[in-house]
Amino acid sequence: MEIFNGMAADTIKAKGPWQKARRSVGSGSCVEFRALDNGAVAVRNSRYPGGPALVFTRTEIHALLDGARNGEFDHLTV
């Protein structure tokens, strides 16, 4: 199965489950990540599990998480 940006997230097959931050559980508004068998990472909005998924390389996810840890996106939550 070819996995590409914009495909329906609920059709993506992978060994592992969709995963979200523990802090977001119960809020209904979560960003979920899923490790794909080809080494990429899919991202979806939990409110629309069948909606489009974005697919990133591990390097791109590392840069995102590093930026989040360093507070580079804090201004988006105000």
MOPAC internal coordinates of N, CA, C and O (Angstrom, degrees):
PM7 1SCF
backbone

  N    0.0000 0     0.00 0     0.00 0    0    0    0
  C    1.4500 1     0.00 0     0.00 0    1    0    0
  C    1.5293 1   108.97 1     0.00 0    2    1    0
  O    1.2310 1   120.85 1   -52.73 1    3    2    1
  N    1.3082 1   115.97 1   127.27 1    3    2    1
  C    1.4620 1   120.17 1   175.68 1    5    3    2
  C    1.5285 1   108.75 1   -80.73 1    6    5    3
  O    1.2310 1   120.62 1   -48.04 1    7    6    5
  N    1.3254 1   116.43 1   131.96 1    7    6    5
  C    1.4645 1   121.70 1   178.70 1    9    7    6
  C    1.5197 1   107.78 1  -110.23 1   10    9    7
  O    1.2310 1   120.55 1   -50.42 1   11   10    9
  N    1.3324 1   116.55 1   129.58 1   11   10    9
  C    1.4594 1   120.66 1  -175.53 1   13   11   10
  C    1.5254 1   110.60 1  -143.48 1   14   13   11
  O    1.2310 1   120.73 1   -20.24 1   15   14   13
  N    1.3271 1   116.21 1   159.76 1   15   14   13
  C    1.4601 1   121.81 1   178.00 1   17   15   14
  C    1.5146 1   110.38 1   -59.78 1   18   17   15
  O    1.2310 1   121.10 1   -45.92 1   19   18   17
  N    1.3205 1   115.50 1   134.08 1   19   18   17
  C    1.4509 1   121.22 1   176.53 1   21   19   18
  C    1.5137 1   114.94 1    92.90 1   22   21   19
  O    1.2310 1   119.81 1   173.93 1   23   22   21
  N    1.3306 1   117.96 1    -6.07 1   23   22   21
  C    1.4650 1   118.13 1   179.55 1   25   23   22
  C    1.5354 1   109.72 1   -73.79 1   26   25   23
  O    1.2310 1   120.49 1   -22.12 1   27   26   25
  N    1.3033 1   116.66 1   157.88 1   27   26   25
  C    1.4608 1   121.04 1  -179.84 1   29   27   26
  C    1.5290 1   109.61 1   -61.65 1   30   29   27
  O    1.2310 1   120.77 1   -57.96 1   31   30   29
  N    1.3118 1   116.13 1   122.04 1   31   30   29
  C    1.4614 1   121.80 1  -174.73 1   33   31   30
  C    1.5218 1   112.66 1   -59.63 1   34   33   31
  O    1.2310 1   120.02 1   145.06 1   35   34   33
  N    1.3238 1   117.56 1   -34.94 1   35   34   33
  C    1.4650 1   119.42 1  -177.06 1   37   35   34
  C    1.5290 1   113.11 1   -76.28 1   38   37   35
  O    1.2310 1   120.05 1   178.56 1   39   38   37
  N    1.3296 1   117.50 1    -1.44 1   39   38   37
  C    1.4633 1   120.37 1   176.21 1   41   39   38
  C    1.5325 1   111.98 1  -101.09 1   42   41   39
  O    1.2310 1   120.20 1   175.74 1   43   42   41
  N    1.3307 1   117.22 1    -4.26 1   43   42   41
  C    1.4635 1   120.98 1  -178.75 1   45   43   42
  C    1.5250 1   109.63 1   -77.28 1   46   45   43
  O    1.2310 1   121.17 1   -58.63 1   47   46   45
  N    1.3135 1   115.36 1   121.37 1   47   46   45
  C    1.4675 1   121.32 1   179.69 1   49   47   46
  C    1.5273 1   108.95 1   -96.27 1   50   49   47
  O    1.2310 1   120.72 1   -46.81 1   51   50   49
  N    1.3157 1   116.23 1   133.19 1   51   50   49
  C    1.4602 1   122.76 1   176.49 1   53   51   50
  C    1.5212 1   107.66 1  -158.23 1   54   53   51
  O    1.2310 1   120.90 1   -18.90 1   55   54   53
  N    1.3243 1   115.89 1   161.10 1   55   54   53
  C    1.4674 1   120.26 1  -178.36 1   57   55   54
  C    1.5207 1   111.84 1   -70.33 1   58   57   55
  O    1.2310 1   120.20 1   139.52 1   59   58   57
  N    1.3232 1   117.22 1   -40.48 1   59   58   57
  C    1.4588 1   120.75 1  -176.54 1   61   59   58
  C    1.5213 1   112.85 1   -88.70 1   62   61   59
  O    1.2310 1   120.91 1   -15.80 1   63   62   61
  N    1.3384 1   115.86 1   164.20 1   63   62   61
  C    1.4672 1   120.53 1  -179.34 1   65   63   62
  C    1.5294 1   111.75 1   -83.34 1   66   65   63
  O    1.2310 1   120.69 1   -12.17 1   67   66   65
  N    1.3297 1   116.29 1   167.83 1   67   66   65
  C    1.4586 1   120.96 1   167.86 1   69   67   66
  C    1.5251 1   106.40 1   -68.56 1   70   69   67
  O    1.2310 1   120.53 1   -38.22 1   71   70   69
  N    1.3254 1   116.59 1   141.78 1   71   70   69
  C    1.4642 1   121.05 1  -174.47 1   73   71   70
  C    1.5226 1   109.29 1  -131.94 1   74   73   71
  O    1.2310 1   121.14 1   -41.45 1   75   74   73
  N    1.3363 1   115.42 1   138.55 1   75   74   73
  C    1.4681 1   120.46 1   176.87 1   77   75   74
  C    1.5193 1   109.17 1  -130.46 1   78   77   75
  O    1.2310 1   121.20 1   -15.24 1   79   78   77
  N    1.3115 1   115.31 1   164.76 1   79   78   77
  C    1.4640 1   120.19 1   179.44 1   81   79   78
  C    1.5219 1   109.77 1   -65.57 1   82   81   79
  O    1.2310 1   120.67 1   -40.75 1   83   82   81
  N    1.3210 1   116.33 1   139.25 1   83   82   81
  C    1.4697 1   120.28 1   178.44 1   85   83   82
  C    1.5175 1   111.34 1   -57.66 1   86   85   83
  O    1.2310 1   119.96 1   145.03 1   87   86   85
  N    1.3048 1   117.69 1   -34.97 1   87   86   85
  C    1.4608 1   121.78 1  -178.46 1   89   87   86
  C    1.5300 1   111.80 1   -62.16 1   90   89   87
  O    1.2310 1   120.02 1   151.48 1   91   90   89
  N    1.3095 1   117.56 1   -28.52 1   91   90   89
  C    1.4653 1   120.63 1  -176.50 1   93   91   90
  C    1.5219 1   113.45 1   -88.68 1   94   93   91
  O    1.2310 1   119.47 1   169.68 1   95   94   93
  N    1.3086 1   118.62 1   -10.32 1   95   94   93
  C    1.4628 1   121.19 1  -178.39 1   97   95   94
  C    1.5250 1   110.34 1   -60.13 1   98   97   95
  O    1.2310 1   121.30 1   -49.21 1   99   98   97
  N    1.3284 1   115.13 1   130.79 1   99   98   97
  C    1.4547 1   120.36 1   178.72 1  101   99   98
  C    1.5198 1   114.14 1    94.03 1  102  101   99
  O    1.2310 1   119.98 1   165.35 1  103  102  101
  N    1.3218 1   117.64 1   -14.65 1  103  102  101
  C    1.4620 1   119.53 1  -178.63 1  105  103  102
  C    1.5190 1   112.16 1   -83.43 1  106  105  103
  O    1.2310 1   120.24 1   157.56 1  107  106  105
  N    1.3315 1   117.14 1   -22.44 1  107  106  105
  C    1.4564 1   120.67 1  -179.19 1  109  107  106
  C    1.5127 1   113.73 1    81.20 1  110  109  107
  O    1.2310 1   119.90 1   176.19 1  111  110  109
  N    1.3191 1   117.80 1    -3.81 1  111  110  109
  C    1.4631 1   121.84 1   179.96 1  113  111  110
  C    1.5197 1   108.44 1  -125.53 1  114  113  111
  O    1.2310 1   120.98 1   -91.73 1  115  114  113
  N    1.3063 1   115.73 1    88.27 1  115  114  113
  C    1.4562 1   119.60 1  -173.57 1  117  115  114
  C    1.5201 1   111.06 1  -128.58 1  118  117  115
  O    1.2310 1   121.30 1   -31.08 1  119  118  117
  N    1.3055 1   115.12 1   148.92 1  119  118  117
  C    1.4476 1   122.31 1   168.04 1  121  119  118
  C    1.5180 1   105.23 1   -98.40 1  122  121  119
  O    1.2310 1   120.64 1   -51.58 1  123  122  121
  N    1.3227 1   116.38 1   128.42 1  123  122  121
  C    1.4569 1   120.94 1  -177.98 1  125  123  122
  C    1.5265 1   110.70 1  -115.80 1  126  125  123
  O    1.2310 1   121.33 1   -36.53 1  127  126  125
  N    1.3237 1   115.07 1   143.47 1  127  126  125
  C    1.4517 1   122.20 1  -179.57 1  129  127  126
  C    1.5232 1   109.21 1  -118.44 1  130  129  127
  O    1.2310 1   120.95 1   -30.27 1  131  130  129
  N    1.3225 1   115.80 1   149.73 1  131  130  129
  C    1.4666 1   120.14 1   176.17 1  133  131  130
  C    1.5234 1   109.38 1  -142.77 1  134  133  131
  O    1.2310 1   120.98 1   -56.47 1  135  134  133
  N    1.3138 1   115.74 1   123.53 1  135  134  133
  C    1.4634 1   120.62 1   175.51 1  137  135  134
  C    1.5198 1   108.25 1   -71.59 1  138  137  135
  O    1.2310 1   120.71 1   -49.54 1  139  138  137
  N    1.3096 1   116.24 1   130.46 1  139  138  137
  C    1.4584 1   121.15 1  -179.31 1  141  139  138
  C    1.5188 1   110.44 1   -99.13 1  142  141  139
  O    1.2310 1   120.92 1   -23.91 1  143  142  141
  N    1.2997 1   115.84 1   156.09 1  143  142  141
  C    1.4546 1   121.64 1  -176.41 1  145  143  142
  C    1.5327 1   112.64 1   -62.36 1  146  145  143
  O    1.2310 1   120.14 1   155.65 1  147  146  145
  N    1.3416 1   117.34 1   -24.35 1  147  146  145
  C    1.4691 1   120.60 1  -179.09 1  149  147  146
  C    1.5295 1   112.58 1   -88.23 1  150  149  147
  O    1.2310 1   120.00 1  -174.40 1  151  150  149
  N    1.3437 1   117.61 1     5.60 1  151  150  149
  C    1.4566 1   121.55 1   178.73 1  153  151  150
  C    1.5126 1   114.32 1    96.16 1  154  153  151
  O    1.2310 1   119.58 1   167.71 1  155  154  153
  N    1.3138 1   118.41 1   -12.29 1  155  154  153
  C    1.4609 1   122.19 1   178.19 1  157  155  154
  C    1.5309 1   109.71 1   -79.48 1  158  157  155
  O    1.2310 1   120.90 1    -4.18 1  159  158  157
  N    1.3280 1   115.88 1   175.82 1  159  158  157
  C    1.4647 1   122.14 1   178.73 1  161  159  158
  C    1.5277 1   108.10 1  -131.67 1  162  161  159
  O    1.2310 1   120.73 1   -52.34 1  163  162  161
  N    1.3236 1   116.22 1   127.66 1  163  162  161
  C    1.4640 1   121.45 1   176.47 1  165  163  162
  C    1.5285 1   108.95 1   -96.02 1  166  165  163
  O    1.2310 1   120.83 1   -32.69 1  167  166  165
  N    1.3367 1   116.02 1   147.31 1  167  166  165
  C    1.4616 1   122.60 1  -179.76 1  169  167  166
  C    1.5247 1   107.80 1  -130.11 1  170  169  167
  O    1.2310 1   120.97 1   -44.25 1  171  170  169
  N    1.3406 1   115.75 1   135.75 1  171  170  169
  C    1.4602 1   119.88 1   178.14 1  173  171  170
  C    1.5240 1   110.34 1  -141.39 1  174  173  171
  O    1.2310 1   120.83 1   -14.53 1  175  174  173
  N    1.3197 1   116.02 1   165.47 1  175  174  173
  C    1.4573 1   124.36 1   175.03 1  177  175  174
  C    1.5264 1   107.09 1   -93.38 1  178  177  175
  O    1.2310 1   119.95 1   -57.82 1  179  178  177
  N    1.3265 1   117.70 1   122.18 1  179  178  177
  C    1.4701 1   120.33 1  -175.52 1  181  179  178
  C    1.5228 1   113.42 1   -64.06 1  182  181  179
  O    1.2310 1   120.11 1   157.41 1  183  182  181
  N    1.3318 1   117.39 1   -22.59 1  183  182  181
  C    1.4706 1   119.41 1   178.12 1  185  183  182
  C    1.5239 1   111.75 1   -70.67 1  186  185  183
  O    1.2310 1   120.32 1   160.32 1  187  186  185
  N    1.3310 1   116.99 1   -19.68 1  187  186  185
  C    1.4643 1   122.59 1  -179.60 1  189  187  186
  C    1.5309 1   109.27 1  -131.60 1  190  189  187
  O    1.2310 1   119.86 1  -110.45 1  191  190  189
  N    1.3351 1   117.87 1    69.55 1  191  190  189
  C    1.4640 1   120.95 1  -173.53 1  193  191  190
  C    1.5275 1   113.83 1   -60.50 1  194  193  191
  O    1.2310 1   120.13 1   157.05 1  195  194  193
  N    1.2955 1   117.35 1   -22.95 1  195  194  193
  C    1.4641 1   120.36 1   177.26 1  197  195  194
  C    1.5033 1   112.77 1   -96.26 1  198  197  195
  O    1.2310 1   120.72 1   179.99 1  199  198  197
  N    1.3280 1   116.22 1    -0.01 1  199  198  197
  C    1.4532 1   121.33 1  -179.11 1  201  199  198
  C    1.5195 1   111.86 1   -72.98 1  202  201  199
  O    1.2310 1   120.87 1     4.28 1  203  202  201
  N    1.3135 1   115.93 1  -175.72 1  203  202  201
  C    1.4599 1   119.00 1  -176.57 1  205  203  202
  C    1.5199 1   112.95 1   -68.57 1  206  205  203
  O    1.2310 1   121.38 1   -35.42 1  207  206  205
  N    1.3181 1   114.97 1   144.58 1  207  206  205
  C    1.4629 1   121.95 1   175.41 1  209  207  206
  C    1.5232 1   108.44 1  -108.43 1  210  209  207
  O    1.2310 1   121.11 1   -34.38 1  211  210  209
  N    1.3129 1   115.48 1   145.62 1  211  210  209
  C    1.4532 1   120.99 1   170.43 1  213  211  210
  C    1.5157 1   107.08 1  -100.82 1  214  213  211
  O    1.2310 1   120.45 1   -39.76 1  215  214  213
  N    1.3183 1   116.74 1   140.24 1  215  214  213
  C    1.4631 1   121.49 1  -177.22 1  217  215  214
  C    1.5276 1   108.32 1  -117.62 1  218  217  215
  O    1.2310 1   121.21 1   -53.92 1  219  218  217
  N    1.3342 1   115.29 1   126.08 1  219  218  217
  C    1.4599 1   121.91 1  -176.69 1  221  219  218
  C    1.5232 1   110.23 1  -122.93 1  222  221  219
  O    1.2310 1   121.15 1   -24.30 1  223  222  221
  N    1.3318 1   115.41 1   155.70 1  223  222  221
  C    1.4636 1   120.05 1   172.40 1  225  223  222
  C    1.5241 1   108.10 1   -76.81 1  226  225  223
  O    1.2310 1   120.45 1   -16.40 1  227  226  225
  N    1.3236 1   116.75 1   163.60 1  227  226  225
  C    1.4726 1   120.76 1   176.51 1  229  227  226
  C    1.5307 1   110.25 1   -60.80 1  230  229  227
  O    1.2310 1   119.99 1   143.79 1  231  230  229
  N    1.3177 1   117.62 1   -36.21 1  231  230  229
  C    1.4604 1   121.48 1   179.18 1  233  231  230
  C    1.5276 1   110.65 1   -63.45 1  234  233  231
  O    1.2310 1   120.09 1   138.75 1  235  234  233
  N    1.3168 1   117.43 1   -41.25 1  235  234  233
  C    1.4682 1   121.40 1   178.38 1  237  235  234
  C    1.5268 1   110.83 1   -65.75 1  238  237  235
  O    1.2310 1   120.07 1   138.22 1  239  238  237
  N    1.3316 1   117.47 1   -41.78 1  239  238  237
  C    1.4648 1   120.77 1   178.45 1  241  239  238
  C    1.5287 1   110.06 1   -65.19 1  242  241  239
  O    1.2310 1   120.26 1   139.71 1  243  242  241
  N    1.3122 1   117.12 1   -40.29 1  243  242  241
  C    1.4631 1   120.69 1   178.00 1  245  243  242
  C    1.5258 1   110.14 1   -59.74 1  246  245  243
  O    1.2310 1   119.93 1   135.25 1  247  246  245
  N    1.3213 1   117.74 1   -44.75 1  247  246  245
  C    1.4660 1   121.32 1   179.44 1  249  247  246
  C    1.5339 1   111.00 1   -63.11 1  250  249  247
  O    1.2310 1   120.09 1   139.08 1  251  250  249
  N    1.3281 1   117.44 1   -40.92 1  251  250  249
  C    1.4623 1   121.51 1   178.13 1  253  251  250
  C    1.5218 1   111.14 1   -62.25 1  254  253  251
  O    1.2310 1   120.49 1   129.82 1  255  254  253
  N    1.3240 1   116.67 1   -50.18 1  255  254  253
  C    1.4636 1   120.38 1  -178.04 1  257  255  254
  C    1.5226 1   111.72 1   -65.67 1  258  257  255
  O    1.2310 1   120.27 1   142.49 1  259  258  257
  N    1.3211 1   117.09 1   -37.51 1  259  258  257
  C    1.4543 1   120.82 1   177.26 1  261  259  258
  C    1.5294 1   110.16 1   -63.45 1  262  261  259
  O    1.2310 1   120.24 1   136.24 1  263  262  261
  N    1.3282 1   117.16 1   -43.76 1  263  262  261
  C    1.4619 1   121.05 1   177.33 1  265  263  262
  C    1.5226 1   111.82 1   -62.51 1  266  265  263
  O    1.2310 1   120.49 1   140.42 1  267  266  265
  N    1.3324 1   116.67 1   -39.58 1  267  266  265
  C    1.4686 1   120.44 1   178.17 1  269  267  266
  C    1.5251 1   110.88 1   -65.27 1  270  269  267
  O    1.2310 1   120.41 1   136.45 1  271  270  269
  N    1.3362 1   116.82 1   -43.55 1  271  270  269
  C    1.4660 1   120.66 1   178.00 1  273  271  270
  C    1.5294 1   111.86 1   -60.51 1  274  273  271
  O    1.2310 1   120.82 1   145.35 1  275  274  273
  N    1.3193 1   116.03 1   -34.65 1  275  274  273
  C    1.4624 1   121.35 1  -177.75 1  277  275  274
  C    1.5206 1   113.12 1   -86.71 1  278  277  275
  O    1.2310 1   119.71 1  -176.00 1  279  278  277
  N    1.3265 1   118.15 1     4.00 1  279  278  277
  C    1.4588 1   121.81 1   175.18 1  281  279  278
  C    1.5251 1   114.26 1    79.64 1  282  281  279
  O    1.2310 1   119.65 1  -167.17 1  283  282  281
  N    1.3305 1   118.27 1    12.83 1  283  282  281
  C    1.4583 1   121.06 1  -176.74 1  285  283  282
  C    1.5213 1   114.23 1   -65.91 1  286  285  283
  O    1.2310 1   120.06 1   162.98 1  287  286  285
  N    1.3220 1   117.49 1   -17.02 1  287  286  285
  C    1.4652 1   120.65 1  -177.54 1  289  287  286
  C    1.5279 1   112.19 1  -114.71 1  290  289  287
  O    1.2310 1   120.30 1  -173.35 1  291  290  289
  N    1.3206 1   117.03 1     6.65 1  291  290  289
  C    1.4689 1   121.02 1  -177.21 1  293  291  290
  C    1.5292 1   112.17 1   -56.14 1  294  293  291
  O    1.2310 1   119.72 1   146.81 1  295  294  293
  N    1.3121 1   118.13 1   -33.19 1  295  294  293
  C    1.4677 1   120.93 1  -178.32 1  297  295  294
  C    1.5392 1   112.34 1   -64.30 1  298  297  295
  O    1.2310 1   120.11 1   163.61 1  299  298  297
  N    1.3259 1   117.39 1   -16.39 1  299  298  297
  C    1.4655 1   120.96 1  -179.93 1  301  299  298
  C    1.5209 1   112.73 1   -79.79 1  302  301  299
  O    1.2310 1   119.97 1   169.57 1  303  302  301
  N    1.3204 1   117.66 1   -10.43 1  303  302  301
  C    1.4596 1   120.64 1  -176.67 1  305  303  302
  C    1.5286 1   113.04 1  -103.63 1  306  305  303
  O    1.2310 1   120.23 1  -175.15 1  307  306  305
  N    1.3146 1   117.17 1     4.85 1  307  306  305
  C    1.4640 1   120.25 1  -177.76 1  309  307  306
  C    1.5045 1   111.00 1   -92.93 1  310  309  307
  O    1.2310 1   120.10 1   180.00 1  311  310  309

